[in-house]
Amino acid sequence: MRGRAARVFDALEELVSALPVPPEHRELLRVHLKVGEEQAEAWPAMAAIQLPLLVHAAISGVEGPALPVAAACTLLYLGADLFDSVQDHELPAPWRGRGPAEATLAASTLVAALPQLSVASLGQQGTPPEKLWVLARLFADTLLSMSAGQHQDLVFPDSEDVSLEQSRAMVERKSGSDGALFAKAGAVLATEDAARIGAYAAFGSCHGTARQLITDVWDIWANETSRDLLNGKRTLPVVHALCVLQGKQRERLRGLLAAARESGEHHDEVRAALEATGSVRYAALIVRFHQRRARAHLVAARPEGTAARELHALLDLATLPAHREEV
């Protein structure tokens, strides 16, 4: 896995080095490429890197031709990640001293311009123009879906009522759609089999949704202070508790959530309320649902070779905190 990450970031450095822009703009983009490298070092299973290459290999037997696609997926992921950091007022350490304006500019370039340039480079290895168009449209459609999900994530904290259906749909748009892209892009490049492409896309969507829900649970319980509670995020466990509770109990939780945005001192009280309402169990059940669907879709996609084993293994890597696993 680390070898794939190294190859992808080498390709990204080559792409950025060749950009017809002033040197200082290239350096601005490299700031977040460095953040991405550190993320991949800590979590080599990064889906934006692994899925396009493994899916292509599971169909065609080789990873190499999908390198520009994996680079494009990684750029989109990193740009969306940077936008998220700007909106949450939590820029990574390498951005300190530059500020949100430059970070927003870099994020825009990472999500909008560079993935298309990376996809276009496939033409140099003989990919036909009609397939390049399919991939370009796929990236545009995915960015639109992710943007809609991100917008919901931003407005939910100020909404009076968010349903469980709305919460789950938001995660599927924001994180399921990028997972679908990562798998589907590799498949589109490797085959014309629409059923197989669709199965890989469905696998990626379920995997991405489960991965995000796991991240949301980890954020609340893994550390003494939760970033999501400080930012007022309405993640699935919180939405479930607000839907289950009524009357004074619901108002008490709303008060705790408001206090949790001001200080981490109230985060333990919020955690206790979420556990008491069964919200942890509910989130775990939804994670299991998406993981099982991901595995079923992967079987339907008929992956072959060692890449098939690695794709199945990816489903086992993302897990809930040990004491939250019981359902």
Secondary structure, 3 states (H helix, E strand, C coil): CHHHHHHHHHHHHHHHHCCCCCHHHHHHHHHHHHHHHHHHHHCCCCHHHHHHHHHHHHHHCCCHHHHHHHHHHHHHHHHHHHHHHHHCCCCCHHHCCCCHHHHHHHHHHHHHCHHHHHHHHHHHHCCCHHHHHHHHHHHHHHHHHHHHHHHHHHHHHHCCCCCHHHHHHHHHHHHHHHHHHHHHHHHHHHCCCHHHHHHHHHHHHHHHHHHHHHHHHHHHHCCCCCHHHHCCCCCHHHHHHHHHCCHHHHHHHHHHHHHHCCCHHHHHHHHHHHHHCCHHHHHHHHHHHHHHHHHHHHHHHCCCHHHHHHHHHHHHHCCCCHHHCCC
